[in-house]
Amino acid sequence: MEGGVSRRQFVATALTAGGGFAIALVTSKFARAATLPDVAWQAASTGDIPEFNPWIVINPDETVVIRIPFPEIGNGISTTLPQIVTEELHCDWSNVRAEFASPNRNAREGDVYGDMVISGNRGVITKHFELQQAGASARERLIAAAALRWNVSPRECSAESSRVVHEATGRSASYGALATEAANIQLDTEPRIKSPDEYIFLGRSLKRLDIPHKVDGSAMFGIDVRLPNMVYAAVANSPVIGGKVLSVDDTPIKGRRGIIKVVSTDNHVAVIADSYWRAKQALNQLNIVWEPGPGRVWNTASVSEKYHGMLDAPHSIVRDEGDAKSVLSEKSDEVVEAVYEVPFLAHAPMEPQNTTVYIQSDRIDIWNGTQSPLNVLRRAAQMAGVSPDNVYVHTGYVGGGYGRRTRGTEIQGAMEVALASGLSQPIKVIWSREEDTRGGYYRPKAVTRFRAVLGQDGMPEALEAQIAAASIRLSFERPLSGYDPFGNELNEGVDWTAIEVINSVPYKIPNHYIGQVVDNIHIPVAYWRTVGASQNAFFMESFIDELAVKAGQDPLAYRRAMTDRPDFLMVMDELEKRSGWGTPLSSEAGYRRARGIAAVQRKHLVDGSVAEITVTDDGEIIVDRVVTVIDFSHPFNPSITEAQVQGSVCWSLSAMFYGDITLKNGVVQEGNFDTYPVLRMAKAPRIEVYRIRSDYFTGENQWGGVGELGGSTAHAAVANALYSATGVRVRRLPLKNIDRAVFAR
């Protein structure tokens, strides 16, 4: 807010009017918990206290500072990672003060915190061993310091609740009293870290550290930053992505109060003013002439026609087992065929894209919410022609990422504006939600055709999948080859993100062929929550359901009969039990109720969902309940795991019902949530999450990665339930584009 009332004051005032006691109750619940700063870029530690390692500082006042290498994007990483350290450090959780690691230090010290990118389920997977080791090392050094002080063997001492104890004499010392000595001790060998069966602290559903700040409005997101002498820039992109600025006539805003400057780059036009409101209103009054470029030829219908046509184009072979083509040819009169299609989708985070840049003679400071702060730092340094050592990125809480904030486009545009402005004061650059929706990155467009022949037992004797999709790797200018997430080498021309799920089915198919062809139009595509599973799970599991219907078999039993994978079988068993599969659903006159099922493998994890839906006689679709089962070995914080899966289910259903990016003369037509709606709370189903542990995958594959489970299967389960209830097979999303009369009775 730019007026005199901050968001924190607004939230507090609004809630006090209806229940000040509720706020007191909420804050008291966290009184004995660890803490996290409300201003994410504030450090809880200073350089005066010696570190145990880059991750841990223990202050004389007993505060245990634990550094987090990733931004908090709403996935609870700022709670889970300190939990991991605490498990090994044996410190008092109420003494823990988490802080976000410095990207500048990371750049100066050779990536001591790693790449700092939070996307693709990478948080816990990439850092839990390192953080466990950091905690265990600090604990043993504290014990060693106490043993030296008391002239006893470290083996006679133990550590618990931020104290080291010598049981034989009853002596004890606090971590704060020992920290300076302990930080200077070097161990001969690093201690063994705990195995999961030894966990005491991990596995608890601790309250998230970021929630109190988000409840009372004090959490500082990138868009909240306010600095002395700061000005604001409102940005316009070319209406056709990839277009260029030809001319700008600023006559309509000359002399207008508060307007500082109009900046034009190759790709953007920005108005800089003393408030965002004034900048945005002035931007709307400019006369801008754009060169739209080649993208102007595309409309929604022509894009669909292009990708359907690609199904018969020369393609790269993804899988060729047996001789599917011969079987399909020989039994052409028995072929079951279906074509599925999904549109481009926007990420639509709640916080619009924004970055504040302050360029000074000796340093550059950047404030924003990003999924990749180190990437932001390096790109800014490169654009300004300065050393990364002189760039300081202050990462705020992130108001939604989903892959949108991994590419650094916001820093690219903000630096272009700041450098072109020539101003020596902080500039907050903001893209309106409409600009972000119409000029960002998108989930790829995809069309897939399946053809199958069933054997005498109803099981697939041959299955062919032809995939035509936009390519994330092409969009990122990366090669179409390499390796998939399982380490399998891919043939030339294959983009693994476009074959995900379809290429990892657990089903026994003796003659199995997968082909892929990818190509992009002017619409840039990027990782989008659940990546390839967002479309391919809907495609694959809907078609498997079609085969079950063709074979006259129960969909769950059919899937069970098609696999001998123990992890999938355990997921199926748990789904059957938890969902009540096979038991009658109560119904009233005017309503039809049904269940549908879907199960997939994403990377090293398996999840399945059963959806219960109601369809009214006039065709309204209501999702009543989604039961999701995940095969997940080690949930460090079960409540965060559950919330992640629930959020992913809602994400999936939102795309299924409403998600659609359309084009007219190359221009994205959707803008704000009025034209790009998302699932509302009133439409959200009851979501139940259950966990099984098969240990089918071992090693690092047992850890983390739950952020996209549930969302991989919920939409397909709903589509299959919809067929069961109405006899209508949905092969094209979103549902909002289908006349509800199709589902009416």
Stockholm file with secondary structure:
# STOCKHOLM 1.0

chainA/1-745         MEGGVSRRQFVATALTAGGGFAIALVTSKFARAATLPDVAWQAASTGDIPEFNPWIVINPDETVVIRIPFPEIGNGISTTLPQIVTEELHCDWSNVRAEFASPNRNAREGDVYGDMVISGNRGVITKHFELQQAGASARERLIAAAALRWNVSPRECSAESSRVVHEATGRSASYGALATEAANIQLDTEPRIKSPDEYIFLGRSLKRLDIPHKVDGSAMFGIDVRLPNMVYAAVANSPVIGGKVLSVDDTPIKGRRGIIKVVSTDNHVAVIADSYWRAKQALNQLNIVWEPGPGRVWNTASVSEKYHGMLDAPHSIVRDEGDAKSVLSEKSDEVVEAVYEVPFLAHAPMEPQNTTVYIQSDRIDIWNGTQSPLNVLRRAAQMAGVSPDNVYVHTGYVGGGYGRRTRGTEIQGAMEVALASGLSQPIKVIWSREEDTRGGYYRPKAVTRFRAVLGQDGMPEALEAQIAAASIRLSFERPLSGYDPFGNELNEGVDWTAIEVINSVPYKIPNHYIGQVVDNIHIPVAYWRTVGASQNAFFMESFIDELAVKAGQDPLAYRRAMTDRPDFLMVMDELEKRSGWGTPLSSEAGYRRARGIAAVQRKHLVDGSVAEITVTDDGEIIVDRVVTVIDFSHPFNPSITEAQVQGSVCWSLSAMFYGDITLKNGVVQEGNFDTYPVLRMAKAPRIEVYRIRSDYFTGENQWGGVGELGGSTAHAAVANALYSATGVRVRRLPLKNIDRAVFAR
#=GR chainA/1-745 SS CCSSCCHHHHHHHHHHHHHHHHHHHHHHHTTTSCBCCSSTTCCSCCTTSCEEETTEEECTTSCEEEEESSCCCSSSHHHHHHHHHHHHHCCCGGGEEEEECCHHHHHHTTSTTTTCCCCTTCHHHHHHHHHHHHHHHHHHHHHHHHHHHHTSCGGGEEEETTEEEETTTTEEEEHHHHHHHHHTCCCSSCCCCCCGGGCSSTTCCCCCSSHHHHHHTCCCBGGGCCCTTCEEEEEEECSBTTCEEEEEECGGGTTCTTEEEEEECSSEEEEEESSHHHHHHHHHHCEEEEECCGGGGCCHHHHHHHHHHHTTSCCEEEEEESCHHHHHHHTGGGCEEEEEEECBEECCCSSCCEEEEEECSSCEEEEECCSCHHHHHHHHHHHHTCCGGGEEEEECBCSCCTTTTSSCHHHHHHHHHHHHHCCCSCEEEECCHHHHHHHSCEECCEEEEEEEEECTTSSEEEEEEEEEECCHHHHTTCCSCEECTTSCEECTTCCHHHHTTGGGCCSCCSEEEEEEEECCCSSCBCCCTTTTHHHHHHHHHHHHHHHHHHHTCCHHHHHHHTCCCHHHHHHHHHHHHHHTTTSCCCCCTTEEEEEEEEEEEETTEEEEEEEEEEEETTCCEEEEEEEEEEECSCCSSHHHHHHHHHHHHHHHHHHHHTCCBCEETTEECCCSTTTSCCCCGGGCCEEEEEEECCCCSCGGGGSCCGGGTTTTTHHHHHHHHHHHHHSCCCCBSCGGGSCGGGGCC
#=GC SS_cons         CCSSCCHHHHHHHHHHHHHHHHHHHHHHHTTTSCBCCSSTTCCSCCTTSCEEETTEEECTTSCEEEEESSCCCSSSHHHHHHHHHHHHHCCCGGGEEEEECCHHHHHHTTSTTTTCCCCTTCHHHHHHHHHHHHHHHHHHHHHHHHHHHHTSCGGGEEEETTEEEETTTTEEEEHHHHHHHHHTCCCSSCCCCCCGGGCSSTTCCCCCSSHHHHHHTCCCBGGGCCCTTCEEEEEEECSBTTCEEEEEECGGGTTCTTEEEEEECSSEEEEEESSHHHHHHHHHHCEEEEECCGGGGCCHHHHHHHHHHHTTSCCEEEEEESCHHHHHHHTGGGCEEEEEEECBEECCCSSCCEEEEEECSSCEEEEECCSCHHHHHHHHHHHHTCCGGGEEEEECBCSCCTTTTSSCHHHHHHHHHHHHHCCCSCEEEECCHHHHHHHSCEECCEEEEEEEEECTTSSEEEEEEEEEECCHHHHTTCCSCEECTTSCEECTTCCHHHHTTGGGCCSCCSEEEEEEEECCCSSCBCCCTTTTHHHHHHHHHHHHHHHHHHHTCCHHHHHHHTCCCHHHHHHHHHHHHHHTTTSCCCCCTTEEEEEEEEEEEETTEEEEEEEEEEEETTCCEEEEEEEEEEECSCCSSHHHHHHHHHHHHHHHHHHHHTCCBCEETTEECCCSTTTSCCCCGGGCCEEEEEEECCCCSCGGGGSCCGGGTTTTTHHHHHHHHHHHHHSCCCCBSCGGGSCGGGGCC
//
